[in-house]
Amino acid sequence: PSIIKDIGRVIRMLADRGDMAIVLCEQYYDFAQELADDYLVMERGEVIARGLGKNMEANGVRQLVAI
């Protein structure tokens, strides 16, 4: 939906300002991957993966978060 794209644009605009941290907890992988500078994946309260957003696909993050 268009509102999702609008939200993404606003998040990116705020992040690009560089004066705040944004923590995004998102269920849609593609949306999160598009916006992520860094990522962290948790399972049962433990960190199981972390890295740069640009490396999410190469690091198999999609498989880690798939249901």
PDB file with one MODEL, atoms N, CA, C and O in Angstrom:
MODEL        1
ATOM      1  N   PRO A   1       0.819  -1.212   0.000  1.00  0.00           N
ATOM      2  CA  PRO A   1       0.000   0.000   0.000  1.00  0.00           C
ATOM      3  C   PRO A   1       0.854   1.264   0.000  1.00  0.00           C
ATOM      4  O   PRO A   1       2.012   1.250   0.418  1.00  0.00           O
ATOM      5  N   SER A   2       0.281   2.317  -0.460  1.00  0.00           N
ATOM      6  CA  SER A   2       0.970   3.598  -0.549  1.00  0.00           C
ATOM      7  C   SER A   2       1.421   4.099   0.819  1.00  0.00           C
ATOM      8  O   SER A   2       2.480   4.716   0.931  1.00  0.00           O
ATOM      9  N   ILE A   3       0.632   3.842   1.858  1.00  0.00           N
ATOM     10  CA  ILE A   3       0.987   4.325   3.195  1.00  0.00           C
ATOM     11  C   ILE A   3       2.301   3.707   3.668  1.00  0.00           C
ATOM     12  O   ILE A   3       3.076   4.359   4.367  1.00  0.00           O
ATOM     13  N   ILE A   4       2.552   2.463   3.296  1.00  0.00           N
ATOM     14  CA  ILE A   4       3.804   1.799   3.676  1.00  0.00           C
ATOM     15  C   ILE A   4       4.985   2.505   3.022  1.00  0.00           C
ATOM     16  O   ILE A   4       6.015   2.723   3.661  1.00  0.00           O
ATOM     17  N   LYS A   5       4.837   2.859   1.759  1.00  0.00           N
ATOM     18  CA  LYS A   5       5.906   3.593   1.066  1.00  0.00           C
ATOM     19  C   LYS A   5       6.126   4.956   1.708  1.00  0.00           C
ATOM     20  O   LYS A   5       7.262   5.407   1.850  1.00  0.00           O
ATOM     21  N   ASP A   6       5.036   5.607   2.095  1.00  0.00           N
ATOM     22  CA  ASP A   6       5.150   6.908   2.763  1.00  0.00           C
ATOM     23  C   ASP A   6       5.890   6.771   4.093  1.00  0.00           C
ATOM     24  O   ASP A   6       6.755   7.586   4.415  1.00  0.00           O
ATOM     25  N   ILE A   7       5.551   5.752   4.849  1.00  0.00           N
ATOM     26  CA  ILE A   7       6.223   5.515   6.134  1.00  0.00           C
ATOM     27  C   ILE A   7       7.711   5.255   5.903  1.00  0.00           C
ATOM     28  O   ILE A   7       8.556   5.769   6.636  1.00  0.00           O
ATOM     29  N   GLY A   8       8.025   4.466   4.897  1.00  0.00           N
ATOM     30  CA  GLY A   8       9.423   4.193   4.568  1.00  0.00           C
ATOM     31  C   GLY A   8      10.185   5.458   4.218  1.00  0.00           C
ATOM     32  O   GLY A   8      11.322   5.642   4.650  1.00  0.00           O
ATOM     33  N   ARG A   9       9.565   6.325   3.442  1.00  0.00           N
ATOM     34  CA  ARG A   9      10.219   7.591   3.072  1.00  0.00           C
ATOM     35  C   ARG A   9      10.485   8.460   4.301  1.00  0.00           C
ATOM     36  O   ARG A   9      11.547   9.071   4.418  1.00  0.00           O
ATOM     37  N   VAL A  10       9.525   8.510   5.205  1.00  0.00           N
ATOM     38  CA  VAL A  10       9.696   9.322   6.415  1.00  0.00           C
ATOM     39  C   VAL A  10      10.793   8.734   7.304  1.00  0.00           C
ATOM     40  O   VAL A  10      11.618   9.474   7.841  1.00  0.00           O
ATOM     41  N   ILE A  11      10.807   7.425   7.460  1.00  0.00           N
ATOM     42  CA  ILE A  11      11.854   6.790   8.266  1.00  0.00           C
ATOM     43  C   ILE A  11      13.224   7.088   7.663  1.00  0.00           C
ATOM     44  O   ILE A  11      14.152   7.446   8.389  1.00  0.00           O
ATOM     45  N   ARG A  12      13.361   6.946   6.356  1.00  0.00           N
ATOM     46  CA  ARG A  12      14.643   7.212   5.694  1.00  0.00           C
ATOM     47  C   ARG A  12      15.037   8.681   5.855  1.00  0.00           C
ATOM     48  O   ARG A  12      16.203   8.983   6.108  1.00  0.00           O
ATOM     49  N   MET A  13      14.078   9.592   5.710  1.00  0.00           N
ATOM     50  CA  MET A  13      14.362  11.019   5.866  1.00  0.00           C
ATOM     51  C   MET A  13      14.881  11.312   7.274  1.00  0.00           C
ATOM     52  O   MET A  13      15.866  12.031   7.441  1.00  0.00           O
ATOM     53  N   LEU A  14      14.218  10.757   8.278  1.00  0.00           N
ATOM     54  CA  LEU A  14      14.646  10.975   9.659  1.00  0.00           C
ATOM     55  C   LEU A  14      16.029  10.370   9.906  1.00  0.00           C
ATOM     56  O   LEU A  14      16.870  10.982  10.565  1.00  0.00           O
ATOM     57  N   ALA A  15      16.255   9.185   9.383  1.00  0.00           N
ATOM     58  CA  ALA A  15      17.560   8.531   9.559  1.00  0.00           C
ATOM     59  C   ALA A  15      18.667   9.330   8.877  1.00  0.00           C
ATOM     60  O   ALA A  15      19.768   9.456   9.413  1.00  0.00           O
ATOM     61  N   ASP A  16      18.379   9.860   7.713  1.00  0.00           N
ATOM     62  CA  ASP A  16      19.385  10.618   6.964  1.00  0.00           C
ATOM     63  C   ASP A  16      19.777  11.921   7.659  1.00  0.00           C
ATOM     64  O   ASP A  16      20.863  12.450   7.423  1.00  0.00           O
ATOM     65  N   ARG A  17      18.902  12.434   8.508  1.00  0.00           N
ATOM     66  CA  ARG A  17      19.254  13.645   9.262  1.00  0.00           C
ATOM     67  C   ARG A  17      20.439  13.387  10.179  1.00  0.00           C
ATOM     68  O   ARG A  17      21.240  14.287  10.435  1.00  0.00           O
ATOM     69  N   GLY A  18      20.552  12.164  10.672  1.00  0.00           N
ATOM     70  CA  GLY A  18      21.707  11.779  11.468  1.00  0.00           C
ATOM     71  C   GLY A  18      21.694  12.219  12.917  1.00  0.00           C
ATOM     72  O   GLY A  18      22.705  12.089  13.606  1.00  0.00           O
ATOM     73  N   ASP A  19      20.575  12.737  13.396  1.00  0.00           N
ATOM     74  CA  ASP A  19      20.562  13.214  14.777  1.00  0.00           C
ATOM     75  C   ASP A  19      19.719  12.344  15.711  1.00  0.00           C
ATOM     76  O   ASP A  19      19.382  12.759  16.820  1.00  0.00           O
ATOM     77  N   MET A  20      19.381  11.134  15.255  1.00  0.00           N
ATOM     78  CA  MET A  20      18.618  10.223  16.112  1.00  0.00           C
ATOM     79  C   MET A  20      18.849   8.785  15.677  1.00  0.00           C
ATOM     80  O   MET A  20      19.204   8.504  14.532  1.00  0.00           O
ATOM     81  N   ALA A  21      18.639   7.903  16.612  1.00  0.00           N
ATOM     82  CA  ALA A  21      18.667   6.474  16.302  1.00  0.00           C
ATOM     83  C   ALA A  21      17.230   6.017  16.098  1.00  0.00           C
ATOM     84  O   ALA A  21      16.316   6.500  16.765  1.00  0.00           O
ATOM     85  N   ILE A  22      17.040   5.099  15.188  1.00  0.00           N
ATOM     86  CA  ILE A  22      15.708   4.553  14.930  1.00  0.00           C
ATOM     87  C   ILE A  22      15.800   3.041  15.076  1.00  0.00           C
ATOM     88  O   ILE A  22      16.614   2.390  14.420  1.00  0.00           O
ATOM     89  N   VAL A  23      14.967   2.495  15.933  1.00  0.00           N
ATOM     90  CA  VAL A  23      14.876   1.048  16.093  1.00  0.00           C
ATOM     91  C   VAL A  23      13.584   0.614  15.412  1.00  0.00           C
ATOM     92  O   VAL A  23      12.493   1.029  15.802  1.00  0.00           O
ATOM     93  N   LEU A  24      13.721  -0.215  14.403  1.00  0.00           N
ATOM     94  CA  LEU A  24      12.570  -0.674  13.630  1.00  0.00           C
ATOM     95  C   LEU A  24      12.355  -2.157  13.907  1.00  0.00           C
ATOM     96  O   LEU A  24      13.217  -2.982  13.605  1.00  0.00           O
ATOM     97  N   CYS A  25      11.227  -2.485  14.469  1.00  0.00           N
ATOM     98  CA  CYS A  25      10.831  -3.888  14.663  1.00  0.00           C
ATOM     99  C   CYS A  25       9.772  -4.159  13.610  1.00  0.00           C
ATOM    100  O   CYS A  25       8.656  -3.647  13.694  1.00  0.00           O
ATOM    101  N   GLU A  26      10.122  -4.958  12.630  1.00  0.00           N
ATOM    102  CA  GLU A  26       9.275  -5.081  11.444  1.00  0.00           C
ATOM    103  C   GLU A  26       9.080  -6.536  11.060  1.00  0.00           C
ATOM    104  O   GLU A  26      10.017  -7.333  11.114  1.00  0.00           O
ATOM    105  N   GLN A  27       7.862  -6.878  10.673  1.00  0.00           N
ATOM    106  CA  GLN A  27       7.562  -8.246  10.276  1.00  0.00           C
ATOM    107  C   GLN A  27       7.785  -8.498   8.786  1.00  0.00           C
ATOM    108  O   GLN A  27       7.883  -9.652   8.367  1.00  0.00           O
ATOM    109  N   TYR A  28       7.866  -7.446   7.986  1.00  0.00           N
ATOM    110  CA  TYR A  28       8.065  -7.615   6.549  1.00  0.00           C
ATOM    111  C   TYR A  28       9.542  -7.446   6.207  1.00  0.00           C
ATOM    112  O   TYR A  28      10.095  -6.349   6.283  1.00  0.00           O
ATOM    113  N   TYR A  29      10.159  -8.548   5.834  1.00  0.00           N
ATOM    114  CA  TYR A  29      11.602  -8.577   5.575  1.00  0.00           C
ATOM    115  C   TYR A  29      12.025  -7.523   4.554  1.00  0.00           C
ATOM    116  O   TYR A  29      12.965  -6.769   4.805  1.00  0.00           O
ATOM    117  N   ASP A  30      11.354  -7.457   3.417  1.00  0.00           N
ATOM    118  CA  ASP A  30      11.782  -6.549   2.349  1.00  0.00           C
ATOM    119  C   ASP A  30      11.762  -5.091   2.801  1.00  0.00           C
ATOM    120  O   ASP A  30      12.656  -4.317   2.459  1.00  0.00           O
ATOM    121  N   PHE A  31      10.748  -4.723   3.564  1.00  0.00           N
ATOM    122  CA  PHE A  31      10.650  -3.357   4.078  1.00  0.00           C
ATOM    123  C   PHE A  31      11.811  -3.074   5.027  1.00  0.00           C
ATOM    124  O   PHE A  31      12.457  -2.031   4.932  1.00  0.00           O
ATOM    125  N   ALA A  32      12.069  -3.995   5.933  1.00  0.00           N
ATOM    126  CA  ALA A  32      13.156  -3.820   6.897  1.00  0.00           C
ATOM    127  C   ALA A  32      14.513  -3.786   6.198  1.00  0.00           C
ATOM    128  O   ALA A  32      15.364  -2.962   6.534  1.00  0.00           O
ATOM    129  N   GLN A  33      14.715  -4.668   5.239  1.00  0.00           N
ATOM    130  CA  GLN A  33      15.998  -4.737   4.536  1.00  0.00           C
ATOM    131  C   GLN A  33      16.271  -3.452   3.764  1.00  0.00           C
ATOM    132  O   GLN A  33      17.409  -2.989   3.691  1.00  0.00           O
ATOM    133  N   GLU A  34      15.229  -2.889   3.197  1.00  0.00           N
ATOM    134  CA  GLU A  34      15.372  -1.655   2.426  1.00  0.00           C
ATOM    135  C   GLU A  34      15.821  -0.480   3.304  1.00  0.00           C
ATOM    136  O   GLU A  34      16.533   0.410   2.838  1.00  0.00           O
ATOM    137  N   LEU A  35      15.407  -0.480   4.559  1.00  0.00           N
ATOM    138  CA  LEU A  35      15.686   0.646   5.451  1.00  0.00           C
ATOM    139  C   LEU A  35      16.885   0.434   6.377  1.00  0.00           C
ATOM    140  O   LEU A  35      17.409   1.395   6.939  1.00  0.00           O
ATOM    141  N   ALA A  36      17.313  -0.798   6.536  1.00  0.00           N
ATOM    142  CA  ALA A  36      18.298  -1.115   7.577  1.00  0.00           C
ATOM    143  C   ALA A  36      19.710  -0.638   7.246  1.00  0.00           C
ATOM    144  O   ALA A  36      20.250  -0.936   6.180  1.00  0.00           O
ATOM    145  N   ASP A  37      20.289   0.101   8.172  1.00  0.00           N
ATOM    146  CA  ASP A  37      21.727   0.366   8.124  1.00  0.00           C
ATOM    147  C   ASP A  37      22.445  -0.817   8.771  1.00  0.00           C
ATOM    148  O   ASP A  37      23.484  -1.275   8.294  1.00  0.00           O
ATOM    149  N   ASP A  38      21.868  -1.294   9.859  1.00  0.00           N
ATOM    150  CA  ASP A  38      22.364  -2.461  10.585  1.00  0.00           C
ATOM    151  C   ASP A  38      21.160  -3.328  10.928  1.00  0.00           C
ATOM    152  O   ASP A  38      20.027  -2.846  10.937  1.00  0.00           O
ATOM    153  N   TYR A  39      21.399  -4.597  11.209  1.00  0.00           N
ATOM    154  CA  TYR A  39      20.304  -5.472  11.625  1.00  0.00           C
ATOM    155  C   TYR A  39      20.747  -6.329  12.802  1.00  0.00           C
ATOM    156  O   TYR A  39      21.935  -6.540  13.044  1.00  0.00           O
ATOM    157  N   LEU A  40      19.753  -6.807  13.515  1.00  0.00           N
ATOM    158  CA  LEU A  40      19.970  -7.717  14.628  1.00  0.00           C
ATOM    159  C   LEU A  40      18.764  -8.649  14.661  1.00  0.00           C
ATOM    160  O   LEU A  40      17.621  -8.195  14.634  1.00  0.00           O
ATOM    161  N   VAL A  41      19.021  -9.947  14.720  1.00  0.00           N
ATOM    162  CA  VAL A  41      17.946 -10.935  14.780  1.00  0.00           C
ATOM    163  C   VAL A  41      18.047 -11.646  16.122  1.00  0.00           C
ATOM    164  O   VAL A  41      19.113 -12.113  16.522  1.00  0.00           O
ATOM    165  N   MET A  42      16.906 -11.715  16.805  1.00  0.00           N
ATOM    166  CA  MET A  42      16.868 -12.392  18.097  1.00  0.00           C
ATOM    167  C   MET A  42      15.942 -13.597  18.020  1.00  0.00           C
ATOM    168  O   MET A  42      14.963 -13.611  17.274  1.00  0.00           O
ATOM    169  N   GLU A  43      16.279 -14.598  18.807  1.00  0.00           N
ATOM    170  CA  GLU A  43      15.429 -15.772  18.948  1.00  0.00           C
ATOM    171  C   GLU A  43      15.405 -16.146  20.417  1.00  0.00           C
ATOM    172  O   GLU A  43      16.444 -16.410  21.022  1.00  0.00           O
ATOM    173  N   ARG A  44      14.219 -16.166  20.978  1.00  0.00           N
ATOM    174  CA  ARG A  44      14.040 -16.506  22.393  1.00  0.00           C
ATOM    175  C   ARG A  44      14.950 -15.688  23.306  1.00  0.00           C
ATOM    176  O   ARG A  44      15.532 -16.207  24.259  1.00  0.00           O
ATOM    177  N   GLY A  45      15.056 -14.400  22.992  1.00  0.00           N
ATOM    178  CA  GLY A  45      15.812 -13.487  23.834  1.00  0.00           C
ATOM    179  C   GLY A  45      17.310 -13.457  23.603  1.00  0.00           C
ATOM    180  O   GLY A  45      18.024 -12.731  24.294  1.00  0.00           O
ATOM    181  N   GLU A  46      17.798 -14.230  22.649  1.00  0.00           N
ATOM    182  CA  GLU A  46      19.233 -14.254  22.356  1.00  0.00           C
ATOM    183  C   GLU A  46      19.492 -13.755  20.939  1.00  0.00           C
ATOM    184  O   GLU A  46      18.736 -14.048  20.014  1.00  0.00           O
ATOM    185  N   VAL A  47      20.567 -13.002  20.789  1.00  0.00           N
ATOM    186  CA  VAL A  47      20.963 -12.520  19.466  1.00  0.00           C
ATOM    187  C   VAL A  47      21.546 -13.696  18.686  1.00  0.00           C
ATOM    188  O   VAL A  47      22.493 -14.344  19.131  1.00  0.00           O
ATOM    189  N   ILE A  48      20.964 -13.960  17.514  1.00  0.00           N
ATOM    190  CA  ILE A  48      21.463 -15.068  16.694  1.00  0.00           C
ATOM    191  C   ILE A  48      22.144 -14.585  15.415  1.00  0.00           C
ATOM    192  O   ILE A  48      22.828 -15.360  14.746  1.00  0.00           O
ATOM    193  N   ALA A  49      21.960 -13.307  15.073  1.00  0.00           N
ATOM    194  CA  ALA A  49      22.625 -12.754  13.888  1.00  0.00           C
ATOM    195  C   ALA A  49      22.620 -11.237  13.985  1.00  0.00           C
ATOM    196  O   ALA A  49      21.696 -10.634  14.531  1.00  0.00           O
ATOM    197  N   ARG A  50      23.674 -10.633  13.444  1.00  0.00           N
ATOM    198  CA  ARG A  50      23.740  -9.172  13.362  1.00  0.00           C
ATOM    199  C   ARG A  50      24.724  -8.802  12.275  1.00  0.00           C
ATOM    200  O   ARG A  50      25.618  -9.577  11.934  1.00  0.00           O
ATOM    201  N   GLY A  51      24.550  -7.607  11.736  1.00  0.00           N
ATOM    202  CA  GLY A  51      25.457  -7.157  10.694  1.00  0.00           C
ATOM    203  C   GLY A  51      24.949  -5.907  10.009  1.00  0.00           C
ATOM    204  O   GLY A  51      24.057  -5.224  10.511  1.00  0.00           O
ATOM    205  N   LEU A  52      25.522  -5.618   8.866  1.00  0.00           N
ATOM    206  CA  LEU A  52      25.128  -4.460   8.073  1.00  0.00           C
ATOM    207  C   LEU A  52      23.889  -4.784   7.253  1.00  0.00           C
ATOM    208  O   LEU A  52      23.750  -5.889   6.728  1.00  0.00           O
ATOM    209  N   GLY A  53      22.996  -3.815   7.150  1.00  0.00           N
ATOM    210  CA  GLY A  53      21.775  -4.016   6.383  1.00  0.00           C
ATOM    211  C   GLY A  53      22.037  -4.447   4.954  1.00  0.00           C
ATOM    212  O   GLY A  53      21.297  -5.265   4.408  1.00  0.00           O
ATOM    213  N   LYS A  54      23.081  -3.908   4.339  1.00  0.00           N
ATOM    214  CA  LYS A  54      23.379  -4.254   2.946  1.00  0.00           C
ATOM    215  C   LYS A  54      23.800  -5.717   2.786  1.00  0.00           C
ATOM    216  O   LYS A  54      23.826  -6.235   1.670  1.00  0.00           O
ATOM    217  N   ASN A  55      24.127  -6.384   3.894  1.00  0.00           N
ATOM    218  CA  ASN A  55      24.553  -7.784   3.837  1.00  0.00           C
ATOM    219  C   ASN A  55      23.473  -8.767   4.275  1.00  0.00           C
ATOM    220  O   ASN A  55      23.736  -9.965   4.378  1.00  0.00           O
ATOM    221  N   MET A  56      22.277  -8.283   4.531  1.00  0.00           N
ATOM    222  CA  MET A  56      21.229  -9.159   5.049  1.00  0.00           C
ATOM    223  C   MET A  56      20.956 -10.348   4.133  1.00  0.00           C
ATOM    224  O   MET A  56      20.887 -11.486   4.598  1.00  0.00           O
ATOM    225  N   GLU A  57      20.803 -10.097   2.858  1.00  0.00           N
ATOM    226  CA  GLU A  57      20.487 -11.184   1.921  1.00  0.00           C
ATOM    227  C   GLU A  57      21.641 -12.180   1.851  1.00  0.00           C
ATOM    228  O   GLU A  57      21.427 -13.390   1.926  1.00  0.00           O
ATOM    229  N   ALA A  58      22.854 -11.675   1.709  1.00  0.00           N
ATOM    230  CA  ALA A  58      24.029 -12.546   1.608  1.00  0.00           C
ATOM    231  C   ALA A  58      24.235 -13.365   2.879  1.00  0.00           C
ATOM    232  O   ALA A  58      24.761 -14.477   2.828  1.00  0.00           O
ATOM    233  N   ASN A  59      23.819 -12.813   4.019  1.00  0.00           N
ATOM    234  CA  ASN A  59      23.998 -13.510   5.294  1.00  0.00           C
ATOM    235  C   ASN A  59      22.830 -14.425   5.648  1.00  0.00           C
ATOM    236  O   ASN A  59      22.808 -15.004   6.734  1.00  0.00           O
ATOM    237  N   GLY A  60      21.873 -14.561   4.756  1.00  0.00           N
ATOM    238  CA  GLY A  60      20.776 -15.504   4.965  1.00  0.00           C
ATOM    239  C   GLY A  60      19.756 -15.081   6.003  1.00  0.00           C
ATOM    240  O   GLY A  60      19.097 -15.927   6.608  1.00  0.00           O
ATOM    241  N   VAL A  61      19.619 -13.793   6.215  1.00  0.00           N
ATOM    242  CA  VAL A  61      18.688 -13.318   7.240  1.00  0.00           C
ATOM    243  C   VAL A  61      17.249 -13.679   6.890  1.00  0.00           C
ATOM    244  O   VAL A  61      16.459 -13.985   7.783  1.00  0.00           O
ATOM    245  N   ARG A  62      16.901 -13.650   5.627  1.00  0.00           N
ATOM    246  CA  ARG A  62      15.524 -13.991   5.227  1.00  0.00           C
ATOM    247  C   ARG A  62      15.143 -15.377   5.755  1.00  0.00           C
ATOM    248  O   ARG A  62      14.024 -15.573   6.229  1.00  0.00           O
ATOM    249  N   GLN A  63      16.055 -16.320   5.677  1.00  0.00           N
ATOM    250  CA  GLN A  63      15.769 -17.673   6.152  1.00  0.00           C
ATOM    251  C   GLN A  63      15.642 -17.716   7.677  1.00  0.00           C
ATOM    252  O   GLN A  63      14.893 -18.529   8.219  1.00  0.00           O
ATOM    253  N   LEU A  64      16.369 -16.847   8.357  1.00  0.00           N
ATOM    254  CA  LEU A  64      16.299 -16.824   9.821  1.00  0.00           C
ATOM    255  C   LEU A  64      14.956 -16.314  10.327  1.00  0.00           C
ATOM    256  O   LEU A  64      14.491 -16.726  11.390  1.00  0.00           O
ATOM    257  N   VAL A  65      14.342 -15.425   9.573  1.00  0.00           N
ATOM    258  CA  VAL A  65      13.098 -14.812  10.038  1.00  0.00           C
ATOM    259  C   VAL A  65      11.856 -15.396   9.372  1.00  0.00           C
ATOM    260  O   VAL A  65      10.737 -14.992   9.689  1.00  0.00           O
ATOM    261  N   ALA A  66      12.040 -16.337   8.456  1.00  0.00           N
ATOM    262  CA  ALA A  66      10.898 -16.954   7.777  1.00  0.00           C
ATOM    263  C   ALA A  66      10.149 -17.869   8.735  1.00  0.00           C
ATOM    264  O   ALA A  66      10.738 -18.535   9.585  1.00  0.00           O
ATOM    265  N   ILE A  67       8.855 -17.878   8.572  1.00  0.00           N
ATOM    266  CA  ILE A  67       8.015 -18.743   9.416  1.00  0.00           C
ATOM    267  C   ILE A  67       7.799 -20.061   8.713  1.00  0.00           C
ATOM    268  O   ILE A  67       7.120 -20.940   9.244  1.00  0.00           O
TER     269      ILE A  67
ENDMDL
END
